Every structure is written in structure tokens, then in C-alpha cells.
Amino acid sequence: QVQLVESGGGLVQAGGSLRLSCAASGRTFSYYDMGWFRQAPGKEREFVAAIRWSGSSTYYADSVKGRFTISRDTAKNTVYLQMNTLKPEDTAVYYCAARERRTVGITRLREYDYWGQGTRVTVSS
């Protein structure tokens, strides 16, 4: 198993930046693909970004492509989500997730086995 703890959320003005972190503990971090999802009030949880266990490939939702960057630091057992040019519609609770590495479905919520508790991001206009 792996335990995930997110941090870095907060209140920011539109156009600003935040960096979310997700610290993993437990089983070997490099064994897992990692993803970020978000859930806005009254909406379903949706995919934001993901990175392969090796760091070799990254994936983004169209809504964040070019503004958000996912990365991982194996030495620190941490995955990051750098969010730039934030918009009010990015307001949500952001969740880190992990899944045992596999070839398909990295953008699908139900493919993830472990979840953090979430960190709130609020973007004011």
C-alpha cells in the first residue's frame, strides 16, 4: 500500500500560480503511476494530469494543457503539480492518486487504487 498526503493549496488571484505537492509513503514510490484529479463544487471528480512510474510520459486534460505541469521526484517520493495562469474555473479540491503501474487507463479515475485527502485551491477573479 501507499499513503498520499497533498499540500500547497490555497487562495490565489486569477493569473497567479501555485505548486501542489503529494508526498507518498509506504511501498516503493517508483512502482506507481501518479495522477492529479480535481473536484469542483457540485461537479464530479475529473482528471487533471498524470505521469508514468518512470517519468517517461505525462498526460493532461485539455483544460489545463499548457498551463499545468506534472513532475515527480523519486528521491523525495513526491509528485508535483505546477499550476500557472490559474483561472477561476480551476477552483476545486485537488486530489493526488496512485495506481500500480499498468499500460492502459492512466487518465481514468477508477483505475487508481490510492487517494490522498485533497487540498483546496481557490482562484479569485
Sequence and secondary structure as in RCSB ss.txt:
>XXXX:A:sequence
QVQLVESGGGLVQAGGSLRLSCAASGRTFSYYDMGWFRQAPGKEREFVAAIRWSGSSTYYADSVKGRFTISRDTA
KNTVYLQMNTLKPEDTAVYYCAARERRTVGITRLREYDYWGQGTRVTVSS
>XXXX:A:secstr
 EEEEEE  EEEETT  EEEEEEEEES GGGEEEEEEEE TTS  EEEEEE TTSS EEE TTTTTTEEEEEEGG
GTEEEEEE S  GGG EEEEEEEEE  SS TT GGG  EE   EEEEEE 
